[in-house]
């Protein structure tokens, strides 16, 4: 009988110790955001406005005939080479005439969601890096990082 009551008291003591454990929870009103003025890192990348991209670009071309001519993925950084078969040169800091087909490089896959005859702005900057690819494919420009894919103003829906 003594062993039985001892085990019951031990079980009761163990049960009460384990069930009464409470974790401290700090009230939300005491939280202080030390970095509230800092830019938040969100899942979406920064996309420039049309005017901002126009001001930063070295060349802006309007074209409805753009296709992926080559791409590389697997080893190293993925990149895509796009070919513009025809278009209008809207702005350029260097070249006044560009020969078609014209190729440019992009480190991201560009989504040209357009109808068959819709022209889009192509914002380009001078190629940085990729020397071997530039020599082999005669590429001088790359897609301006953060530039949007815009339809031309007169054809916007």
N, C-alpha and C positions, 0 to 999 in steps of 0.2 A: 504494500500500500504506500509506503514511504517513497519508493522509486516511481510509482505512478504519479503521485502529486508533484514530485520533483520534475518529472518530464513535462507535465502539464504547465507548471510555472515557467520552466525554461522555454517551452514553445510560446507561451503567452508573452514573455519578455522579448523574445526574438521577433515575434510578430509585431509588437508595439514599437520596437526600435526601427524596424524596416519600414513600417507603414507611416510613421510620423516624420520621416525625413522630408524636408521641404527645401526646395532650391530657391534662393533669393532671386526675385525678379525686379529689376530696376524699373521704376515708372518712366514712361516715355517723356514726361514733362521735364525731366532732368537731363535729357540728351542735348548735347551741344554739337552743332555741325561746324567744325573748325575750317572746313573747306567749302563753305556755301557759295563763295564768290568765284571759285575755280570752275573751269569748264568741266562738265560731267562727261565721262567716257561712256558713250552710248553705243548701241549696236549699229547704228546707222553712221555711215561715213559722211564727211562734210562735202556738200555739193555747192559749187559756186553759183552765183547768179549769172545770167547771160551777159550783163554789162561787165561784171568783174572778170569773167573768162575772156571776154573780148579784149579787155585792157591788158591782161597778162600774156596772152598768146603772141607767138611770133608769126603765126599764119592762121587764117580762118578761110576755110573752103566750104562752099555750099554744094552738096551733091546728092543725087538720088541713086547713084550707081556705086555702092560700096559693098565689098565682099571680103571675106577672110581668105587670104591667099596662102597663108602658112601659119602654123602654130607649133609650140613646143611645150610639153609638160612632162613631168617625170623627174629627171635630174635637174636640180637647181630651180631657179625661179621660172615660172611659166610666163610666156609672152606670146602675143598674137601679132601677126603682120597683116594689115589690111591694105587692100588695093582700091584706089579710087579711079575708076575707068573714065569718068567724065565729070565735069563740074565747073563751078565759077569761083575764081579767086576773089574773095571779098576784101581781104586785108593781108598785107605781108610787110614785114620789116626788112626783108632781104631780097627775095625773088619777086620780080614783076610778072614773070611768065613761068608756069610750071608745065613740064611735059606729062602727058597722060599716056599710059596708066601711071599713077603716082602711088608710091607705097609709104606707109607709116607704121610705126611700131606702137604697141600698147601692152602694158603689163597686166591689164585686166580685160576680160571679155566684155565687149561693148554690145549693148542690147539696142539695136536700131529697130524699134517697133514702128514700122511705117507701112503705109500703103504702097502700091506699086510706083506711083509717080510723086511721092512726097520727098522733098529735099530736106536734108538735115544739115545743121552747122557742124563742122568738124574743126575743133579747136586744137591747134598743134603748137608744140614748142621744139626748140632745137634738141636733137638726140643727145642724151647724156649716158655715157657708157655704151655697152654692146658694140665695141669697135669691130670685132670680127664679123658680126652679123651685118653691121653697117657697110663694111667694105664689100662683103660678098653680095648683098642684095641692093647696094647703092641706096641706102635709106639715110635721110638727113633729119627727119622729124619724128617726134613721138607724140602720142596723145597727151594733152595737158591734164595732169592728175587732178581730179576733183572737178573737172569740167563737165557740164551737163550735156545730155543729148537732146537738142532742141530741134523741133520742126521749124522751118522758115516762117516768119511772121504772117505772110500773106496766105499760107497754107495751113495754119494752125487750126485745130478743130476745137 
